[in-house]
Amino acid sequence: MASKRLHRAVLAALAFSSAPVALAGTIEFTPAPFPLTDTEKRSILTSDSAVVDGVQVQLGYNTILRSGDTAGNGTFGLLHDIDGHPLMAEDGSSYISNDNDFASILKGNDGKLYMVSHFESRPGAMYLTELNQNRQTGVLSAVQTRPLDFSAVRGGWVHCAGSVTPWGTHLGSEEYEPDAKQWRDGEISDYNAAMASYFGATPAQASSVVNPYDYGYPVEVQVSHFNDATVTKHYAMGRMALELGYVMPDNKTVYMSDDGTNVGLFRFVADTAGDLSSGSLWVARWSQKASASAGAADLDWVYLGHASSDEVAQWKDAYRFADIFDEADPIMDGEEDTGRCPASFTSINAGHNDGDHQCLKLRDVDGDGVIWKSDWNIASRLETRRWAAMQGGTTEFRKMEGITHDPDRNLVYLAISETDRGMLDFNRAGKTPPYVKYDIGGPNHMRITNGNACGTVYALQLDGNYTATHIFPLISGTPMTTDYGAAVDSPAFDGENKCDINGIANPDNITYMPGYNTLIIGEDTGSGHQNDMIWAYNFDSHSLTRIQTTPYGSETTSPYFYPNINGFAYLMSVVQHPYGESDTDKLEQPAEAFAYTGHFVFPAMDK
């Protein structure tokens, strides 16, 4: 009887998410062709057209810049060191990143249009590009571009997804924050050590030139004009593998997704609307209500304290991992980890090492003989995920990606690239249980039955204060093979696409079209789909329409919708690292690997 009640609860939540909403606009896309030939798999294919409010609109992908392109005096994607000198590749050429990611469209204080673009590398980069808007077609083109100066914040790190704040600034990210424990242990990974080049040092010198607590924060960019843009890291919001932060309409509440394995969902509430420099931080606790499908849960929120960015800026320079935590080895039974810790140590499994049981105890950080609230706050901002786990938050999510808000239903949508690992109950999608690595030592809040390596987009119900109270699946991919979590090998498996080609595979960045009942879903998939795609999900028909495909080895990044900019609507779309994630052997010309930053144009859609 209990399981039936839970099933009905999930169905009720799903019905709530798709309940009819009185909307002013309509949009219907023609499907983009599925790439079948080698030529098509090397191309960007798109919907030919869309019917917007009853009027057919011709569509196509409009490239603003590719990595390596010049505009004015700037070379798009050229990486620089702290002194502004170009970084050099091994062959002596300048290093240009093909890891284009989120790109925003902003209005400067001078009335011109600008784009702030991420490059997801170490060191990271953000570029400011002045845009020209064709008044007849709406197509955007680059006038001039330049790198933003991050020297005052000791560089940028793996700038991934982002958003635009309600007050018109760019809110960027720093993904896969470096594990500060590596600096204590003297075993810094090649991935983390790559940041040393920003300081003119070698990877072997990373321990002395790179401070891991400098990275992993939201980054806000305010643009006045081309030569005046302010870069601010909001240390008060916490440090994690930040995919992106998304600000709610109250201008205070920010949801932050934490990418990786055994990660958490965070919520920051600013003290003052439109000012993210100080506020309070929470982590979600998953209280499971259903285990079938992709699960469903009530969300409770664990308070992690209040801080200001000025305070955290001082803490990050003053403290190291060994100052914040004492660590002990887990209690073993022979070679088996019991999941328990010595007395006074807290058992957690939180991030960094693809499932890692740790036994931690907060130290007297201030050294005054007593562990005070100030010690808690230092841990909450410099070691946000670990401290969140120690306080009882859920750190079992896998590959938490894009976030967007649906004002028509007051829902937040959250992409989970894989329903797997810590989200399951001592198991892996498509593996033989038990698979204990991701649950050993943790509370095992998440016990979803059916692992799905094709991923799920979830919906979060919000209360009147924009606090999420419940989470449930909206749409999931369909595995074609047993190793991806399907019950049996599917006859539809074509040997190249392990997820059904008529559905999503590993959802990543997402954006909602307000008033038009449509959620845009981009993919970041390796073997799920050979060619990554962007989809339009219609809430009326509950159907998906493929609207873009990308070349071999690409990732779709930065789908982001703007309802009206000077009479035109825009859907941004970035094609990251062609031939870089898979099918690398198919690269024939170096220029094919250059990434694309571009967009679709529609008539204004702000009804």
Secondary structure as GFF3:
##gff-version 3
##sequence-region A 1 607
A	DSSP	alpha_helix	2	17	.	.	.	ID=ss1
A	DSSP	beta_strand	27	29	.	.	.	ID=ss2
A	DSSP	alpha_helix	38	41	.	.	.	ID=ss3
A	DSSP	beta_strand	45	46	.	.	.	ID=ss4
A	DSSP	beta_strand	49	52	.	.	.	ID=ss5
A	DSSP	beta_strand	55	58	.	.	.	ID=ss6
A	DSSP	beta_strand	62	66	.	.	.	ID=ss7
A	DSSP	beta_strand	70	71	.	.	.	ID=ss8
A	DSSP	beta_strand	74	75	.	.	.	ID=ss9
A	DSSP	beta_strand	100	107	.	.	.	ID=ss10
A	DSSP	beta_strand	113	119	.	.	.	ID=ss11
A	DSSP	beta_strand	125	133	.	.	.	ID=ss12
A	DSSP	beta_strand	140	147	.	.	.	ID=ss13
A	DSSP	three_ten_helix	151	153	.	.	.	ID=ss14
A	DSSP	beta_strand	163	164	.	.	.	ID=ss15
A	DSSP	beta_strand	170	172	.	.	.	ID=ss16
A	DSSP	alpha_helix	181	185	.	.	.	ID=ss17
A	DSSP	alpha_helix	190	193	.	.	.	ID=ss18
A	DSSP	three_ten_helix	194	199	.	.	.	ID=ss19
A	DSSP	three_ten_helix	203	205	.	.	.	ID=ss20
A	DSSP	alpha_helix	206	209	.	.	.	ID=ss21
A	DSSP	three_ten_helix	212	214	.	.	.	ID=ss22
A	DSSP	beta_strand	219	225	.	.	.	ID=ss23
A	DSSP	beta_strand	228	233	.	.	.	ID=ss24
A	DSSP	three_ten_helix	235	237	.	.	.	ID=ss25
A	DSSP	beta_strand	242	247	.	.	.	ID=ss26
A	DSSP	beta_strand	253	258	.	.	.	ID=ss27
A	DSSP	beta_strand	261	263	.	.	.	ID=ss28
A	DSSP	beta_strand	265	272	.	.	.	ID=ss29
A	DSSP	beta_strand	275	290	.	.	.	ID=ss30
A	DSSP	beta_strand	296	308	.	.	.	ID=ss31
A	DSSP	alpha_helix	309	318	.	.	.	ID=ss32
A	DSSP	alpha_helix	321	324	.	.	.	ID=ss33
A	DSSP	beta_strand	325	328	.	.	.	ID=ss34
A	DSSP	beta_strand	332	333	.	.	.	ID=ss35
A	DSSP	beta_strand	336	337	.	.	.	ID=ss36
A	DSSP	beta_strand	346	349	.	.	.	ID=ss37
A	DSSP	beta_strand	357	362	.	.	.	ID=ss38
A	DSSP	alpha_helix	373	382	.	.	.	ID=ss39
A	DSSP	alpha_helix	384	390	.	.	.	ID=ss40
A	DSSP	beta_strand	397	398	.	.	.	ID=ss41
A	DSSP	beta_strand	400	406	.	.	.	ID=ss42
A	DSSP	beta_strand	411	416	.	.	.	ID=ss43
A	DSSP	three_ten_helix	421	423	.	.	.	ID=ss44
A	DSSP	beta_strand	456	462	.	.	.	ID=ss45
A	DSSP	beta_strand	468	476	.	.	.	ID=ss46
A	DSSP	three_ten_helix	482	484	.	.	.	ID=ss47
A	DSSP	beta_strand	507	513	.	.	.	ID=ss48
A	DSSP	beta_strand	518	523	.	.	.	ID=ss49
A	DSSP	beta_strand	533	538	.	.	.	ID=ss50
A	DSSP	beta_strand	543	549	.	.	.	ID=ss51
A	DSSP	beta_strand	555	565	.	.	.	ID=ss52
A	DSSP	beta_strand	568	576	.	.	.	ID=ss53
A	DSSP	three_ten_helix	584	586	.	.	.	ID=ss54
A	DSSP	three_ten_helix	590	593	.	.	.	ID=ss55
A	DSSP	beta_strand	596	603	.	.	.	ID=ss56
###
